Protein backbone atom coordinates (compact mmCIF):
# COMPACT_ATOMS: atom_id res chain seq x y z
CA UNK A 1 0.00 0.00 0.00
CA UNK A 2 1.52 3.34 -1.05
CA UNK A 3 1.57 6.50 1.06
CA UNK A 4 -1.55 8.08 -0.47
CA UNK A 5 -3.59 4.95 0.13
CA UNK A 6 -2.38 4.75 3.72
CA UNK A 7 -3.32 8.39 4.24
CA UNK A 8 -6.84 7.77 2.92
CA UNK A 9 -7.17 4.63 5.07
CA UNK A 10 -6.00 6.57 8.10
CA UNK A 11 -8.51 9.36 7.55
CA UNK A 12 -11.32 6.84 7.05
CA UNK A 13 -10.32 5.06 10.24
CA UNK A 14 -10.29 8.29 12.26
CA UNK A 15 -13.72 9.15 10.82
CA UNK A 16 -14.98 5.71 11.81
CA UNK A 17 -13.74 6.31 15.36
CA UNK A 18 -15.65 9.59 15.54
CA UNK A 19 -18.84 7.82 14.45
CA UNK A 20 -18.13 5.04 16.93
CA UNK A 21 -17.84 7.62 19.71
CA UNK A 22 -21.23 9.11 18.85
CA UNK A 23 -22.91 5.71 18.63
CA UNK A 24 -21.22 4.35 21.77
CA UNK A 25 -22.52 7.25 23.87
CA UNK A 26 -26.03 6.61 22.54
CA UNK A 27 -25.79 2.88 23.29
CA UNK A 28 -24.55 3.54 26.82
CA UNK A 29 -27.40 5.96 27.47
CA UNK A 30 -29.90 3.37 26.33
CA UNK A 31 -28.24 0.67 28.44
CA UNK A 32 -28.27 2.95 31.48
CA UNK A 33 -31.95 3.70 30.89
CA UNK A 34 -32.76 -0.01 30.55
CA UNK A 35 -30.91 -0.86 33.77
CA UNK A 36 -32.67 1.99 35.60
CA UNK A 37 -36.08 1.12 34.14
CA UNK A 38 -36.59 4.23 32.02
CA UNK A 39 -36.61 5.09 28.31
CA UNK A 40 -33.49 7.19 27.79
CA UNK A 41 -33.14 9.50 24.75
CA UNK A 42 -36.34 9.43 22.68
CA UNK A 43 -37.10 12.90 21.29
CA UNK A 44 -34.13 13.97 19.13
CA UNK A 45 -34.42 11.93 15.96
CA UNK A 46 -35.98 8.45 15.71
CA UNK A 47 -35.57 6.71 19.08
CA UNK A 48 -33.25 9.52 20.15
CA UNK A 49 -30.52 8.57 17.68
CA UNK A 50 -29.56 12.21 17.10
CA UNK A 51 -29.34 13.11 20.79
CA UNK A 52 -25.59 12.50 20.98
CA UNK A 53 -24.99 14.58 17.85
CA UNK A 54 -27.06 17.40 19.34
CA UNK A 55 -25.04 17.23 22.56
CA UNK A 56 -21.80 17.30 20.58
CA UNK A 57 -22.91 20.42 18.71
CA UNK A 58 -23.83 22.00 22.04
CA UNK A 59 -20.36 21.23 23.40
CA UNK A 60 -18.66 22.67 20.33
CA UNK A 61 -20.64 25.91 20.69
CA UNK A 62 -19.78 26.37 24.36
CA UNK A 63 -17.22 28.98 25.28
CA UNK A 64 -14.10 27.52 26.84
CA UNK A 65 -12.89 29.03 30.08
CA UNK A 66 -9.32 28.74 31.31
CA UNK A 67 -8.83 29.10 35.08
CA UNK A 68 -6.63 32.01 36.10
CA UNK A 69 -4.44 29.64 38.14
CA UNK A 70 -4.04 27.09 35.32
CA UNK A 71 -0.80 26.33 33.49
CA UNK A 72 -2.25 27.55 30.20
CA UNK A 73 -0.15 25.70 27.63
CA UNK A 74 -0.35 22.35 29.37
CA UNK A 75 -4.04 22.80 30.15
CA UNK A 76 -4.84 23.37 26.47
CA UNK A 77 -2.55 20.64 25.13
CA UNK A 78 -3.57 17.80 27.48
CA UNK A 79 -6.86 16.91 25.67
CA UNK A 80 -5.07 16.92 22.31
CA UNK A 81 -2.38 14.62 23.72
CA UNK A 82 -5.06 12.25 25.03
CA UNK A 83 -6.64 11.93 21.60
CA UNK A 84 -3.26 11.65 19.87
CA UNK A 85 -2.33 8.83 22.23
CA UNK A 86 -5.37 6.70 21.42
CA UNK A 87 -5.18 7.45 17.68
CA UNK A 88 -1.44 6.71 17.76
CA UNK A 89 -2.27 3.20 18.92
CA UNK A 90 -4.09 2.39 15.67
CA UNK A 91 -1.01 1.76 13.47
CA UNK A 92 -0.12 -1.18 15.73
CA UNK A 93 -3.42 -2.96 15.05
CA UNK A 94 -3.32 -5.50 12.18
CA UNK A 95 -6.68 -4.54 10.69
CA UNK A 96 -5.75 -0.88 10.24
CA UNK A 97 -3.86 -1.37 6.93
CA UNK A 98 -1.36 1.06 8.42
CA UNK A 99 0.38 -1.52 10.54
CA UNK A 100 4.14 -1.48 10.82
CA UNK A 101 4.06 -5.23 11.48
CA UNK A 102 6.81 -6.54 13.76
CA UNK A 103 7.18 -8.80 16.77
CA UNK A 104 6.26 -6.06 19.26
CA UNK A 105 2.94 -4.61 18.06
CA UNK A 106 1.03 -5.46 21.24
CA UNK A 107 3.71 -4.03 23.52
CA UNK A 108 4.13 -0.91 21.40
CA UNK A 109 0.38 -0.30 21.25
CA UNK A 110 0.02 -0.51 25.03
CA UNK A 111 3.05 1.74 25.50
CA UNK A 112 1.58 4.44 23.26
CA UNK A 113 -1.82 4.16 24.95
CA UNK A 114 -0.24 4.84 28.35
CA UNK A 115 0.25 8.44 27.19
CA UNK A 116 -3.53 8.90 27.47
CA UNK A 117 -3.31 8.52 31.25
CA UNK A 118 -0.33 10.88 31.29
CA UNK A 119 -2.40 13.45 29.37
CA UNK A 120 -5.27 13.11 31.84
CA UNK A 121 -2.85 13.56 34.75
CA UNK A 122 -1.30 16.65 33.16
CA UNK A 123 -4.76 18.08 32.47
CA UNK A 124 -5.79 17.67 36.10
CA UNK A 125 -2.48 18.91 37.51
CA UNK A 126 -2.41 22.00 35.29
CA UNK A 127 -6.03 23.00 35.95
CA UNK A 128 -5.31 24.91 39.14
CA UNK A 129 -8.27 23.23 40.86
CA UNK A 130 -8.05 21.27 44.09
CA UNK A 131 -10.62 18.78 42.81
CA UNK A 132 -8.73 18.22 39.57
CA UNK A 133 -5.46 17.90 41.49
CA UNK A 134 -6.90 15.26 43.82
CA UNK A 135 -8.19 13.39 40.78
CA UNK A 136 -4.73 13.58 39.20
CA UNK A 137 -3.12 12.15 42.34
CA UNK A 138 -5.65 9.32 42.41
CA UNK A 139 -4.96 8.63 38.74
CA UNK A 140 -1.23 8.41 39.40
CA UNK A 141 -1.69 5.78 42.12
CA UNK A 142 -4.11 3.81 39.94
CA UNK A 143 -1.74 4.10 36.97
CA UNK A 144 1.10 2.45 38.88
CA UNK A 145 -1.20 -0.41 39.88
CA UNK A 146 -2.70 -1.32 36.52
CA UNK A 147 0.55 -0.83 34.62
CA UNK A 148 2.18 -3.44 36.86
CA UNK A 149 -0.75 -5.80 36.26
CA UNK A 150 -0.49 -5.32 32.50
CA UNK A 151 3.27 -5.77 32.59
CA UNK A 152 2.94 -9.16 34.30
CA UNK A 153 0.16 -10.17 31.90
CA UNK A 154 2.41 -9.25 28.96
CA UNK A 155 5.06 -11.58 30.39
CA UNK A 156 2.43 -14.33 30.53
CA UNK A 157 1.49 -13.70 26.89
CA UNK A 158 5.14 -13.72 25.82
CA UNK A 159 5.72 -16.96 27.73
CA UNK A 160 2.78 -18.65 26.01
CA UNK A 161 2.98 -17.33 22.45
CA UNK A 162 6.66 -16.40 22.25
CA UNK A 163 5.87 -13.08 20.55
CA UNK A 164 4.05 -9.78 20.93
CA UNK A 165 2.98 -9.76 17.27
CA UNK A 166 -0.82 -9.69 17.13
CA UNK A 167 -0.77 -11.35 13.70
CA UNK A 168 1.32 -14.27 14.93
CA UNK A 169 -0.70 -14.54 18.14
CA UNK A 170 -3.89 -14.78 16.08
CA UNK A 171 -2.36 -17.44 13.81
CA UNK A 172 -1.49 -19.56 16.84
CA UNK A 173 -5.19 -19.57 17.75
CA UNK A 174 -6.33 -20.93 14.39
CA UNK A 175 -7.45 -24.23 15.94
CA UNK A 176 -8.38 -23.22 19.48
CA UNK A 177 -8.76 -19.88 21.25
CA UNK A 178 -6.08 -18.81 23.67
CA UNK A 179 -8.31 -19.01 26.76
CA UNK A 180 -8.69 -22.76 26.08
CA UNK A 181 -5.02 -23.40 25.36
CA UNK A 182 -3.97 -22.79 28.96
CA UNK A 183 -5.90 -22.29 32.20
CA UNK A 184 -3.54 -19.43 32.99
CA UNK A 185 -4.64 -17.55 29.87
CA UNK A 186 -8.27 -17.84 30.95
CA UNK A 187 -7.43 -16.14 34.25
CA UNK A 188 -5.21 -13.64 32.41
CA UNK A 189 -8.15 -12.65 30.19
CA UNK A 190 -10.28 -11.82 33.23
CA UNK A 191 -7.45 -9.86 34.82
CA UNK A 192 -6.89 -7.97 31.56
CA UNK A 193 -10.57 -7.03 31.40
CA UNK A 194 -10.46 -5.67 34.97
CA UNK A 195 -7.24 -3.78 34.24
CA UNK A 196 -8.82 -2.45 31.03
CA UNK A 197 -11.69 -0.94 33.00
CA UNK A 198 -9.11 0.76 35.23
CA UNK A 199 -7.22 2.05 32.19
CA UNK A 200 -10.42 3.55 30.79
CA UNK A 201 -11.09 5.13 34.24
CA UNK A 202 -14.58 3.69 34.25
CA UNK A 203 -16.81 2.85 37.19
CA UNK A 204 -16.48 1.02 39.47
CA UNK A 205 -12.79 2.03 39.22
CA UNK A 206 -13.21 5.68 38.20
CA UNK A 207 -11.07 7.15 40.98
CA UNK A 208 -9.88 10.18 38.94
CA UNK A 209 -13.41 11.29 38.02
CA UNK A 210 -15.67 10.40 40.94
CA UNK A 211 -18.48 12.90 40.41
CA UNK A 212 -19.97 12.37 43.87
CA UNK A 213 -16.64 13.20 45.55
CA UNK A 214 -14.54 15.38 43.22
CA UNK A 215 -17.15 17.14 41.03
CA UNK A 216 -15.65 15.79 37.78
CA UNK A 217 -12.18 15.01 39.07
CA UNK A 218 -9.41 15.68 36.57
CA UNK A 219 -11.97 17.11 34.12
CA UNK A 220 -13.55 19.60 36.53
CA UNK A 221 -12.25 22.72 34.74
CA UNK A 222 -12.73 21.43 31.19
CA UNK A 223 -15.68 22.31 28.98
CA UNK A 224 -16.65 22.49 25.35
CA UNK A 225 -14.41 21.04 22.66
CA UNK A 226 -11.58 19.91 24.94
CA UNK A 227 -13.96 18.11 27.27
CA UNK A 228 -15.34 16.28 24.22
CA UNK A 229 -11.79 15.23 23.25
CA UNK A 230 -11.26 13.59 26.65
CA UNK A 231 -14.61 11.81 26.41
CA UNK A 232 -13.87 10.53 22.90
CA UNK A 233 -10.48 9.27 24.08
CA UNK A 234 -12.15 7.37 26.93
CA UNK A 235 -14.54 5.55 24.61
CA UNK A 236 -11.73 4.69 22.19
CA UNK A 237 -9.74 3.24 25.10
CA UNK A 238 -12.70 0.98 25.86
CA UNK A 239 -12.71 -0.19 22.24
CA UNK A 240 -8.94 -0.77 22.20
CA UNK A 241 -9.12 -2.95 25.30
CA UNK A 242 -11.88 -5.01 23.69
CA UNK A 243 -9.83 -5.38 20.49
CA UNK A 244 -6.70 -6.51 22.34
CA UNK A 245 -8.61 -9.08 24.40
CA UNK A 246 -10.21 -10.38 21.20
CA UNK A 247 -6.84 -10.71 19.47
CA UNK A 248 -4.87 -12.21 22.34
CA UNK A 249 -7.39 -14.52 24.00
CA UNK A 250 -10.34 -15.03 21.62
CA UNK A 251 -8.75 -15.86 18.28
CA UNK A 252 -9.04 -12.40 16.73
CA UNK A 253 -12.83 -12.54 16.35
CA UNK A 254 -13.29 -8.77 16.49
CA UNK A 255 -16.77 -8.49 15.01
CA UNK A 256 -18.07 -11.09 17.44
CA UNK A 257 -16.36 -10.18 20.70
CA UNK A 258 -15.25 -6.53 20.56
CA UNK A 259 -18.83 -5.12 20.69
CA UNK A 260 -19.73 -7.56 23.47
CA UNK A 261 -16.73 -6.52 25.56
CA UNK A 262 -17.43 -2.81 25.05
CA UNK A 263 -21.05 -3.30 26.12
CA UNK A 264 -19.87 -5.32 29.13
CA UNK A 265 -17.78 -2.33 30.26
CA UNK A 266 -20.83 -0.08 29.86
CA UNK A 267 -23.10 -2.42 31.82
CA UNK A 268 -20.50 -2.71 34.58
CA UNK A 269 -20.58 1.05 35.07
CA UNK A 270 -24.32 1.19 35.65
CA UNK A 271 -24.92 -2.17 37.34
CA UNK A 272 -22.05 -2.13 39.85
CA UNK A 273 -21.66 0.43 42.64
CA UNK A 274 -18.53 2.57 42.71
CA UNK A 275 -15.76 1.24 44.92
CA UNK A 276 -14.08 3.40 47.52
CA UNK A 277 -10.49 4.41 46.74
CA UNK A 278 -9.09 2.10 49.44
CA UNK A 279 -11.10 -0.81 48.01
CA UNK A 280 -9.87 -0.21 44.47
CA UNK A 281 -6.25 0.05 45.57
CA UNK A 282 -6.59 -3.04 47.77
CA UNK A 283 -8.00 -4.94 44.80
CA UNK A 284 -5.15 -3.83 42.55
CA UNK A 285 -2.22 -4.19 44.96
CA UNK A 286 -3.33 -7.13 47.10
CA UNK A 287 -5.12 -9.22 44.49
CA UNK A 288 -4.51 -7.94 40.98
CA UNK A 289 -0.72 -7.68 41.03
CA UNK A 290 -0.10 -10.90 43.04
CA UNK A 291 -2.70 -12.65 40.88
CA UNK A 292 -1.01 -11.55 37.67
CA UNK A 293 2.37 -12.68 39.07
CA UNK A 294 1.06 -16.14 39.95
CA UNK A 295 -0.56 -16.40 36.51
CA UNK A 296 2.83 -15.74 34.93
CA UNK A 297 4.55 -18.31 37.17
CA UNK A 298 1.73 -20.76 36.48
CA UNK A 299 2.18 -20.30 32.73
CA UNK A 300 5.92 -20.94 33.07
CA UNK A 301 5.14 -24.22 34.85
CA UNK A 302 2.40 -25.07 32.33
CA UNK A 303 4.89 -24.74 29.50
CA UNK A 304 7.19 -27.22 31.28
CA UNK A 305 4.55 -29.95 31.58
CA UNK A 306 5.28 -31.52 28.14
CA UNK A 307 8.98 -31.71 29.07
CA UNK A 308 8.22 -33.35 32.39
CA UNK A 309 5.91 -35.88 30.73
CA UNK A 310 8.76 -37.01 28.51
CA UNK A 311 10.56 -38.33 31.59
CA UNK A 312 7.51 -40.43 32.51
CA UNK A 313 7.45 -42.34 29.22
CA UNK A 314 8.47 -46.01 29.62
N, C-alpha and C positions, 0 to 999 in steps of 0.2 A: 504494500500500500504506500503510495507516494505521499509527500507532505500535504498537498492540497486535499487529498482524500481524508487524511488523518485529521486535518483541521475541520473539515465538514463533519466528520464523525464526532469529533470532540464537541462541536457546537450543538449537534443534535442531542448528544448525551446530556449536556448541561441543560438544554431545554426540557428534556425528559425528566430530569431531576426537579426542575421547577414545577412541572405539572404534577409530579409525584408528591411534592410538598403540599400543593393545594389539595390534592385528593386525599392524602393521608390525614390532614387536619379534619377534613369533612368526615372521613371514616371514624376517626377517634371521637368526634362529637356525637356521631350516631351511636357508637358503642357505649359511650358514657351515658347517653340518654336511655339506651336499652337497659343498662345495668341499674340505673336509677329510676326506672319505670316512668319515663317521660318520652316525648316525641323528638326532641332535638330540633335542629334547623328544619323549617318547613316552608317558610314564606318567600325566600329569595330564590327564584327559579324553581323548577320542578323538584319537589322533595328537598328543597333547600340546597340544591347542588351549587348554586352561585353564591352562597353565603360566605364561603372562604374567600372567593375572589373579591366580594364587596368589602370584607374586612381588610384584605391586602391593600385595596385602593384607599381605604380609610387610613391605614398606617402610612402609606406613601405620601398622603396629603398632610399628615401631621407635621407641625413644626418641631424641629429637634432642639432640645435645650441641652446646653453643656454646663454642668455645675461650675461655679466660680473656683472651687477648690480642686477641680479635676486636673490631671495631667493631660492636657488637651490632645497632643499628638497621639499618645498611646490610647487614650479613650476613643478617639475616632478610628484608629487603625485596628483595634482589637476585633470588632465584628468582621472586618474584611479578612483578617488573618484566620478567623474561625472558618469562614466559608472557603478560603483558599486551601485550608488544611484538608477539609473533607473532599473537595474537588480534586486536590492533588493526590488523593488515594486512588482515584479511578484508573490511572494508567497502569496500576499494578494488578488490575482485575482482568482475567483472560478474555471476558466477553466484550471488553471495551474497544477492541480493534486498535487500541493505542498502546497495547501492552509491550513493554520492554521485557520480554520473557527471559527470566534467568532462574537460578535455583533459590532465590531469596525474595520472591514476590510477596509472600505472606508477611514475612518479617518487615520488609520495606513499607508495605501498606500500613501495618500497625504503627510503625515508627512515625510515618507522616501524619497519621490520624492523631497521635498524641499531641500534636501542635494545637488541636482544637481546644483541649483542656487548658493548655498554656494561654491561648487567646482569651478564654473565659476568665482565667485567673488575672491576667493583665487588665482586662476590662473592669473587673471588680475592684482590683487594687488601685487603678487610676481614677476611679469615679469620685473619690473624695467623700464617700458616704460610709458611715459606720456599718450600715446593714450590708452594703456591697463588700466591704472589707471583711466582715465576719464570714460572708459566703465564700469569699476567695480563700480564707484560711481553712474553712471546712473542705473546700475543693482540693486544696493542697494535700491535706491528710488523706482524703479519699483517693487521690491520684496515686500516692505512694502505695496504698493497699492494692488497688486493682492492677497496677502495673506489675507488681510482684507476682500476683496470681497469673496474669497473662504470660509473664516471662517463664514461669514454671510450666504452664500449659504448652508453650512453644517448645520447651525442651521435651515434653512428652510427645508432641507431634513429630519432632525431629527424630526422636528415638524410634518411633513406630514406622514412619514413612521414609526416613533418611534424607529428606529434602524439605525445603520451604516453598518449592514451586507448586502453585495451585494446579497447574496443568498436570504435572506428574502425580500429585496427590489424588486428583480426580481419576486418572488412569488406573491407579492402584485400587480403586474402588469399583472397577468395571463389573466384577462378579458379586461383590458383597459390600455393603456400606461400611464405613469405618467404625461406627458404633457397635457393629456386630463382629468386627474383626478382633476386638480386644475388649474385655470388660473395663479396662482402664479408660479407653476412649469414650465409653458410654458415660462414665462419671465425668470425664473431662468436658464432654459436650454440655452437661448440666452446669458445671462450674463456669464454662465460657459464657453461657447464657446469662448467668447471674452477674458475672463481671461485665458483660455487655450492657446490662441495665445500669450498672454503676457508671460505665463510660459515657452513656447517653444522659446521665444525671436525671434519671427518671424515677418517679415514685415506685417502690417505697424507699429508694436510696437517693432521693433528691436533696441531699444535704446542702448543696450550694444555693438552692432556690426555694427553700421551704417558705411558701407564702404565708403560712400561719405564724411563722416565727420571725422571718427576716424580710417582710414585705414581698420583694421578688429576688432577694439575695443578690447575687452578682449582677443581675440585670435591673436593679432598682432604678438606676438613673438613666436607663436607655429607653428610647421611644422611637416611633416612626420607622424609617427605613433600616436603621442599624439594629433595632430590636427584631425586625423581621429577618435580618441576616442570621442572627443567633438562633432564632426559632427554626429556620430552614436547615441550618447546620445540625441542629439536634435531631431532626427527623431523618436527615441523610445518615447520621451516625447509626440510628436504629436500623436503617436499611443495610448499611455496610456490615453490621454485626450479623444480621440474618444471612447475608450473602456468604460471609466467611464460614459460619456454622454449616451452611448448605454445602459448600465446597469441601470442607475438611472432614466432616463427619457424616454427611448424608449423600455422598456420591455426586455432588454437583447439580442436584435437581433444583435449580433456582426457581423455576416457575411454580413448582409444587410446594416447596418449603419456605422460600423467602417471604411470601405474603403471610403465611401462617405464623412465622416467627415474629414478624412485625406486629401483627394483630395481637399475638400473645403478650408482647411488651405493652401494648395499649391497654389490654384487659387488666394486666397486672397493676397498672397505675390506678385504675378505678375500682378494682375489686379487692385490693389489699391495702390495709391502713399503713400510713407512713410510719417508718421506724424512727425511734429516737436516735440522735447522733451516737450515743454510747452503744446502742444495740447494733447499728450498722458497722461501727468500727470493731466491735467484738466479733461480729459475723465474719468480717474480712480478715482480721488479724489472728483470731483464735480458731477459726474453722476454715475459712477460704484458703489462706496461705498454707497452713499445715496440710489441708486436704489436697491442694494442688501438688505439694511436695511429695506426699505419699502416693499420689497418682503417678507421678514421674518415676519414683522408685519402683512402684508396682509394675509399670510398663517395662522398666529395665529387667526385672525378674521374669516378666511374661515373655520377653524376647529370648531369654535363656532356656526356657522350657524345652524347645526342640533339641538343644544341645545336651541337656541333661537326660532326655529320653534316649539319646543314642547310647548312653552308657548302660541303659537297662536292657538293651537288646541282647538276646542269648548268643 
